[in-house]
Amino acid sequence: MSNFTPSQRKWFQRLGPGLITACVVIGPGSITTSTQVGATHGFALTWVVLLAVVFMLTFMQLGAKLGAVSSRSPAELLTEGFGRPLAVLIGIGTFFISASFQFGNNLGVDAAVKEFSRDVLSPETREAVLPWLDYTIVAFNGLAIAFLLAFKNLYRALERLMMCFVGLMLISFALNLGFALANQAPAPEATAQAAGAPLLDFSLLGLVGTTFVITAAFYQAYLVQQKGWTREDVRDGMRDARVGSILMALITLMIMCTAAAVLRGQSLKNYTEVSSQLAPLFGAWGRPLFCIGLFAAAYSSFLVNSMIGGFILADGLGLGSRPDQPATRALTVTVLLIGMGVALFVIKAGFNPVPAVVAAQAVTVLAAPLTAWALIWLTNNKQIMGEDTNSRMTNGLAWGGFALLLAMAAYTAVAKVIPGVSKLLSDTA
């Protein structure tokens, strides 16, 4: 017999969209960045994560409220208010951002499988099968496509799968943190250095960017509509967004604290270096636990991230926004295939992904602030929201997040896009 009362069971069972969004936000990029910041700055910059989560929560609640109050899709509402070009522009920008993230998700799955193989295969066997392990991402993308096409009620299946992945991440990274705290506490001198870390370092915008993912917050409206929530369910949507945001903060902080406790002062460039450093510290369980968490984070993002790009572009083009419509699934598969293709080129052919990364960064400079502005406008429009328009406090937080996205866009343009384009032009000259 269940220990939950009917009201508790109803609350528990109605969670969903926020958990799905948490899964797509906690990906390989988030894990790598959190580990790097923890190893470099110790515990001093946990406030950055909390600030990013506050802004992410704000926009997730905007998306949830919009999806519950309006029966029409966001792109339809934007098209009615400003014309089709704006909806198309947001759709294309989101598509490119998702394709870029998908490339990272594929590399994360590839790294998790290869690092895990170190602990389950003998050196001779691993050496023999290593060339074939490069193609595991093909199998996992095939599974993702099969999942996308097999279920009639895609949302319900996705919700259950993401709950499993959230559980895996929580258990894996919590155990990693437990090992870290039991094996090695931060040295006093490290703590002193951490206390002197700069309060604002624009290189830390990467940490904010992997936690405050505006396209995922925008997609919250679509998830809420797929869940079937209406105006009467707005309170559930707010609670669901808060739970998802708390999970994001908890997992990110566990990863940062693990790095702060045992990897302080080390230069860590990728997931492989992180797992290699954990192995001698935690013994036989260190690397497998980290790899399980990394795999859950990367693969949980596979479908949801590709759906964000595919669904929002299809909606922007006026081709539909529901899972049962051919255009949404076709464009989602396209995002999956682009991410897999670029990752395979990098792994097998040593392909230089810089041009693709620069192009994605250039799109992000425009698309991220534009998407945030669109969500603020939609949720302040009385013709759409009625009495459920934003409060002053919500608008204050939302415009603060918008300003942060503009700062991130300016930094990306100056520090990444312009130098990247100049280098590409000089290389081709």
Rosetta blueprint (number, residue, H / E / L):
1 M L
2 S L
3 N L
4 F L
5 T L
6 P H
7 S H
8 Q H
9 R H
10 K H
11 W H
12 F H
13 Q H
14 R L
15 L L
16 G L
17 P H
18 G H
19 L H
20 I H
21 T H
22 A H
23 C H
24 V H
25 V H
26 I L
27 G L
28 P H
29 G H
30 S H
31 I H
32 T H
33 T H
34 S H
35 T H
36 Q H
37 V H
38 G H
39 A H
40 T H
41 H H
42 G L
43 F L
44 A L
45 L L
46 T H
47 W H
48 V H
49 V H
50 L H
51 L H
52 A H
53 V H
54 V H
55 F H
56 M H
57 L H
58 T H
59 F H
60 M H
61 Q H
62 L H
63 G H
64 A H
65 K H
66 L H
67 G H
68 A H
69 V H
70 S L
71 S L
72 R L
73 S L
74 P H
75 A H
76 E H
77 L H
78 L H
79 T H
80 E H
81 G H
82 F H
83 G L
84 R H
85 P H
86 L H
87 A H
88 V H
89 L H
90 I H
91 G H
92 I H
93 G H
94 T H
95 F H
96 F H
97 I H
98 S H
99 A H
100 S H
101 F H
102 Q H
103 F H
104 G H
105 N H
106 N H
107 L H
108 G H
109 V H
110 D H
111 A H
112 A H
113 V H
114 K H
115 E H
116 F H
117 S H
118 R H
119 D H
120 V H
121 L L
122 S L
123 P H
124 E H
125 T H
126 R H
127 E H
128 A H
129 V H
130 L H
131 P H
132 W H
133 L H
134 D L
135 Y L
136 T H
137 I H
138 V H
139 A H
140 F H
141 N H
142 G H
143 L H
144 A H
145 I H
146 A H
147 F H
148 L H
149 L H
150 A H
151 F L
152 K L
153 N L
154 L H
155 Y H
156 R H
157 A H
158 L H
159 E H
160 R H
161 L H
162 M H
163 M H
164 C H
165 F H
166 V H
167 G H
168 L H
169 M H
170 L H
171 I H
172 S H
173 F H
174 A H
175 L H
176 N H
177 L H
178 G H
179 F H
180 A H
181 L H
182 A H
183 N H
184 Q L
185 A L
186 P L
187 A L
188 P H
189 E H
190 A H
191 T H
192 A H
193 Q H
194 A H
195 A H
196 G L
197 A L
198 P L
199 L L
200 L L
201 D L
202 F H
203 S H
204 L H
205 L H
206 G H
207 L H
208 V H
209 G H
210 T H
211 T H
212 F L
213 V L
214 I H
215 T H
216 A H
217 A H
218 F H
219 Y H
220 Q H
221 A H
222 Y H
223 L H
224 V H
225 Q H
226 Q H
227 K H
228 G L
229 W L
230 T L
231 R H
232 E H
233 D H
234 V H
235 R H
236 D H
237 G H
238 M H
239 R H
240 D H
241 A H
242 R H
243 V H
244 G H
245 S H
246 I H
247 L H
248 M H
249 A H
250 L H
251 I H
252 T H
253 L H
254 M H
255 I H
256 M H
257 C H
258 T H
259 A H
260 A H
261 A H
262 V H
263 L L
264 R L
265 G L
266 Q L
267 S L
268 L L
269 K L
270 N L
271 Y H
272 T H
273 E H
274 V H
275 S H
276 S H
277 Q H
278 L H
279 A H
280 P H
281 L H
282 F H
283 G H
284 A H
285 W H
286 G H
287 R H
288 P H
289 L H
290 F H
291 C H
292 I H
293 G H
294 L H
295 F H
296 A H
297 A H
298 A H
299 Y H
300 S H
301 S H
302 F H
303 L H
304 V H
305 N H
306 S H
307 M H
308 I H
309 G H
310 G H
311 F H
312 I H
313 L H
314 A H
315 D H
316 G H
317 L L
318 G L
319 L L
320 G L
321 S L
322 R L
323 P L
324 D L
325 Q L
326 P H
327 A H
328 T H
329 R H
330 A H
331 L H
332 T H
333 V H
334 T H
335 V H
336 L H
337 L H
338 I H
339 G H
340 M H
341 G H
342 V H
343 A H
344 L H
345 F H
346 V H
347 I H
348 K H
349 A H
350 G L
351 F L
352 N L
353 P L
354 V H
355 P H
356 A H
357 V H
358 V H
359 A H
360 A H
361 Q H
362 A H
363 V H
364 T H
365 V H
366 L H
367 A H
368 A H
369 P H
370 L H
371 T H
372 A H
373 W H
374 A H
375 L H
376 I H
377 W H
378 L H
379 T H
380 N H
381 N L
382 K H
383 Q H
384 I H
385 M H
386 G H
387 E H
388 D H
389 T L
390 N L
391 S L
392 R H
393 M H
394 T H
395 N H
396 G H
397 L H
398 A H
399 W H
400 G H
401 G H
402 F H
403 A H
404 L H
405 L H
406 L H
407 A H
408 M H
409 A H
410 A H
411 Y H
412 T H
413 A H
414 V H
415 A H
416 K H
417 V H
418 I H
419 P H
420 G H
421 V H
422 S H
423 K H
424 L H
425 L H
426 S H
427 D H
428 T H
429 A L
